[in-house]
Amino acid sequence: MPKDHGIGAAQKRREDVRFLTGAGRYTDDISAYGQTYCVFLRSDVAHGTINSIDTSDAEAMPGVVRIFTGKDFEGIGGLPCGWQVTDKHGEPMKEPGHPVLAQGKVRHVGDPFAAVVADSLEEARNAAEAIVYDIEELPAVVDMKAALAEGATKVHDDLSDNLCYDWHLGSDQAAIDEAFANAAHVTTLELINNRLVANPMEPRVALGEYNRANDESTLYTTSQNPHVIRLLMGAFVLGIPEHKLRVVAPDVGGGFGTKIFHYAEEAFVTFASRQINRPVKWTSTRSEAFMSDAHGRDHVTKIELALDADNNFIGLRTDTLANMGAYLSTFSSSVPTWLHGTLMAGNYKTPAIQVNVRAVFTNTVPVDAYRGAGRPEATFQLERLVDKAARELGVDPIALRRQNFIESFPYATPVAVEYDTGDYVATMDKLEEMIDRPGFEARRKESEAKGKLRGLGINCYIEACGIAPSNLVGQLGARAGLYDAATVRVNATGSISVMVGAHSHGQGHETAFPQVVAEMLGIDESMIDIVHGDSSKIPFGMGTYGSRSLAVCGSAMVRATEKIINKAKKIAGHLLEASDADIELKDGKFTVAGTDKSVAWGDVTLAAYVPHNYPLEDIEPGLEETAFYDPSNFTYPSGAYACEVEVDPETGRVTIESFAAADDFGNVVNPMIVEGQVHGGIGQGIGQALLESCIYDENGQLLSASYMDYAMPRAEDVPFYKVDHSCVTPCTHNPLGVKGCGEAGAIGSPPAVVNAVIDALASGGFNVEHIDMPVSPHRVWKAMQG
Amino acid sequence: MTKVTMTVNGKAVSKEVSGNTLMTEFLRDELRLTGTHVGCDTSQCGACVIHVDGKSVKACTMFAAEAQGAAVTTIEGMANADGSLSVIQQAFQDHHGLQCGFCTPGMVMTAATLLKENPTPSEHEIRDYLEGNICRCTGYHNIVKAIMAASGQDVSGIAAE
């Protein structure tokens, strides 16, 4: 019988009712009394010198309250980068300034250089059009190789060149050289991980409100991590102390990473509302989102695998160029390094690995974490490469993988991480069972009878999530702690509010988190509510990204609940005139072990707040506990994915015929929500593999800045997915044994799709080594023409 | 400014609007019916779908003045009279057909029109009909499943091993 309560129950989501009835409260649904509207004037060239900005005509227009330019932000901090990478020579990365409004130069299409604040949106738009500016266009660097060439135009004049850092990780040179010198076979692949735009359906919104009475600013914003924004904006940009700054992230319509970062618009509305003493609201248009939300991926890589005569992997080396865009977004520098290089071992016991990454400034929108962040790039390289090796060697791609799997844990990789647990054989076994591999040849024949080529693509993945152990990441350059926090407030009548640092923007925390507390206390979930998203209500936790909510914040919640149980047992012991060591908590009842003497949950909670018969000399009244939890390691979800495609040889069009995912997420709290997370990740991964691409022309013009130009997956582009999470190796170092499931689908799915396309083409006699994503009909057709 | 009169979710509404006020702005800003969402500026995403005289319309493609005399239904008007979730809304909850909830109002409104036109649509017909509605969270799996379930079809075998 499946459980219907507590950990493991597929409970329906309580938050759905408000979303299904139009009662959700997203940032744009909030209006403040007397609010003004803000419109940004953004650069329409990729690189230029601001010669002049004349706002005099615009200022005289109806409704205009004030117009701001970069000059208003002189002497005010720029947007900070939260991670300082040290390069291979021990030097810190180059860290250019990132002003809230451009000063002197604009560096990408969309770079804001002026902002109009007016009584209405229409008046703000009209006035923005009346600003007269002279921006002298300069040559732009877009391509990373060109940006690194001698004499290339510099994105930042005060830096020596466009190289942000040259970083490496892994085995020493001698070990790598020896592996490749001894290799019986070397497989080499050059590939691009295409630039993507995260595209949560809710565009970003920021509403700043200043209260002169207490000198407090409130920022309502579409954020995955309100406390991080409060810290970065308060301490680094505007110099507002934390106790005078409140950041609220209400219902947020999807994030996928791009709503982690601190953006100029947030700082602007907070600053401007203090200047004009009225609330200031900005709502992004979708076109604006394309040129101001941080983009994702955009790596160019050469990767080589050395195999011995028995097809064992003996060495791996990579050389990656990673696009940073024009400025360093909040976590940008960590993505190609510590979230990518550390994953290059994948599921394999390759003894010598060396990862080289050069991060490059270009005149494009800043690039930062997007669902998976570095780990999809690592997985794509490795799993395409292993597939290519199998094809070159004429061996079965699954057998080659199995032969090289890590099978004993813990396992310290050559790239700085230690996998605590996993069972890659089990997930591969499960996958093979799910996909009816023996039946594939018959399915291929059916496709051939229709004139189509059918391919099967397989891959594995490993990811590091549950971000992150603060001590470790501090040594690696993180400028923040990455613990999380929870406060469990038990009310007098026994109901509970749990204030958490994690933020739910689709993940269903309001449903899943109470299941954990309910299981621990033996009470019904309906007595427990989660409070999140408001820095004035929640403890200083770090928010939701990197599949960390349950593994890190959930662990804090468990620790706080344990403290509650300990104290409640003391109170119960007093009420029952027994030692608290003899008190057992079961089904919401405290019992003296071995007796029928008991008190109910509500009796204890009431006693805590009405302490008449209460040992005040030993125990404080009240029942509220906070815990901060800092993980001792990352968690390492893993799995095996398979995709079957049909390719139309006439047109090159690829259709996904089936998709299967066997994941090991450790323990699962709500399987319905976990499956939904995997579905969504696969949908985005198929989008990357087949459809999505953010395109700049050679002048740095953004060509894909609307949904008419950027191909988002639609319902017809994807199939039903088979997903399974029955292979469970619980995480060994957090109290729930959970690993995280939010990013897996996006990490694990792109190589399966591309491997399937290559397999389909091979079955038709087309010996194609690789096709870069998105695998569009044009690219497939061109590859078939040789 | 022109005066526009219509019914919205069964209630008579009469307001002065300017000629360029979009239906999305009218609903969200004038009537404070913020369940109708704006996710793009090119009429692609479908988060703003409402019913105008029983037909699905992207509210961002329509001026408020064009709704003169119309019967308009928004997501706020889709629940049963007693406030309980309608069959389609309930199916979305039962089958986890939403995550962040931002595209959801448009999905529910589009699904309602589909099921009126085609009471038992196939998987393919549902996917085809959702062409104008983008969801970034669910990978569409549970949306399609929820709509099939709302039409009374057995969905227990979908993507089963």
Contacts between the chains, C-beta under 8 A, distances in Angstrom:
chain1	res1	chain2	res2	distance
A	12	B	93	5.4
A	12	B	94	6.4
A	12	B	96	7.7
A	13	B	93	6.9
A	13	B	96	6.9
A	15	B	101	7.3
A	16	B	92	6.9
A	16	B	93	4.3
A	16	B	98	6.0
A	16	B	101	7.5
A	17	B	85	6.9
A	17	B	93	7.0
A	18	B	101	7.7
A	19	B	98	5.7
A	19	B	100	8.0
A	19	B	101	2.9
A	19	B	104	5.1
A	20	B	75	7.7
A	20	B	85	6.2
A	20	B	89	4.4
A	20	B	92	5.8
A	20	B	93	6.3
A	20	B	98	7.0
A	20	B	101	7.7
A	20	B	104	6.2
A	20	B	108	6.6
A	21	B	35	7.1
A	21	B	75	6.7
A	21	B	76	6.7
A	21	B	78	7.2
A	21	B	79	5.5
A	21	B	85	7.4
A	21	B	89	7.1
A	22	B	33	6.8
A	22	B	34	7.1
A	22	B	35	2.0
A	22	B	36	7.3
A	22	B	74	6.5
A	22	B	75	3.8
A	22	B	76	4.1
A	22	B	78	8.0
A	22	B	105	5.7
A	23	B	35	7.0
A	23	B	76	7.7
A	24	B	35	7.3
A	24	B	101	5.2
A	24	B	102	7.9
A	25	B	34	7.8
A	26	B	34	7.6
A	26	B	37	7.5
A	26	B	102	6.9
A	28	B	28	8.0
A	28	B	34	7.6
A	28	B	38	7.6
A	29	B	28	7.7
A	29	B	34	3.9
A	199	B	136	5.8
A	200	B	100	7.0
A	200	B	102	7.5
A	200	B	136	5.9
A	201	B	37	7.6
A	201	B	39	4.5
A	201	B	45	6.4
A	201	B	47	6.0
A	201	B	100	7.0
A	201	B	102	4.3
A	201	B	103	4.8
A	201	B	134	6.6
A	201	B	135	7.0
A	201	B	136	5.2
A	201	B	137	7.8
A	202	B	37	7.2
A	202	B	39	6.7
A	202	B	100	7.0
A	202	B	102	4.4
A	203	B	38	7.8
A	203	B	39	6.9
A	251	B	100	7.9
A	251	B	101	6.8
A	252	B	100	6.9
A	253	B	37	7.4
A	253	B	39	7.8
A	253	B	100	4.7
A	253	B	101	6.8
A	253	B	102	3.0
A	253	B	103	8.0
A	254	B	99	7.4
A	254	B	100	4.2
A	254	B	102	6.2
A	254	B	136	5.4
A	254	B	137	5.7
A	256	B	136	7.1
A	285	B	41	4.8
A	286	B	39	6.8
A	286	B	40	4.0
A	286	B	41	5.0
A	286	B	42	7.0
A	286	B	45	7.5
A	287	B	41	6.0
A	433	B	161	7.2
A	434	B	161	5.3
A	505	B	100	5.5
A	506	B	99	3.5
A	506	B	100	3.5
A	506	B	101	7.5
A	506	B	137	4.9
A	507	B	99	7.2
A	508	B	99	7.2
A	672	B	96	5.1
A	673	B	96	7.0
A	675	B	96	7.6
A	676	B	96	4.8
A	676	B	99	6.1
A	676	B	137	7.8
A	676	B	138	6.3
A	676	B	141	8.0
A	676	B	142	6.1
A	679	B	138	5.9
A	679	B	139	4.0
A	679	B	140	8.0
A	679	B	141	4.3
A	679	B	142	6.5
A	680	B	99	6.4
A	680	B	136	7.6
A	680	B	137	4.8
A	680	B	138	5.5
A	680	B	139	4.9
A	681	B	139	7.5
A	682	B	139	5.5
A	683	B	136	7.9
A	683	B	138	7.1
A	683	B	139	2.7
A	683	B	140	6.5
A	683	B	141	7.7
A	684	B	136	7.3
A	684	B	139	7.5
A	686	B	139	7.8
A	706	B	40	7.3
A	706	B	41	7.3
A	706	B	42	4.9
A	706	B	44	7.5
A	707	B	40	5.1
A	707	B	42	5.5
A	707	B	44	3.6
A	707	B	45	6.2
A	707	B	134	7.0
A	708	B	42	5.2
A	708	B	44	6.3
A	712	B	44	8.0
A	712	B	134	5.2
A	712	B	136	7.3
A	713	B	139	7.8
A	713	B	140	7.8
A	714	B	127	7.8
A	714	B	130	6.9
A	714	B	131	5.9
A	714	B	134	6.6
A	714	B	140	7.9
A	715	B	126	7.1
A	715	B	127	4.1
A	715	B	128	7.9
A	715	B	130	4.0
A	715	B	131	7.3
A	715	B	133	7.6
A	715	B	135	7.9
A	715	B	140	4.3
A	715	B	143	7.0
A	715	B	144	6.4
A	716	B	124	7.9
A	716	B	127	4.3
A	716	B	128	6.0
A	716	B	130	7.6
A	716	B	131	6.6
A	718	B	139	6.0
A	718	B	140	5.7
A	718	B	141	7.7
A	720	B	123	7.4
A	720	B	141	5.7
A	720	B	144	7.3
A	720	B	145	7.6
A	720	B	158	5.4
A	720	B	159	4.1
A	721	B	139	6.6
A	721	B	141	5.6
A	721	B	159	6.0
A	722	B	159	4.7
A	722	B	160	7.8
A	722	B	161	6.3
A	723	B	159	7.5
A	724	B	161	7.2
A	745	B	139	7.5
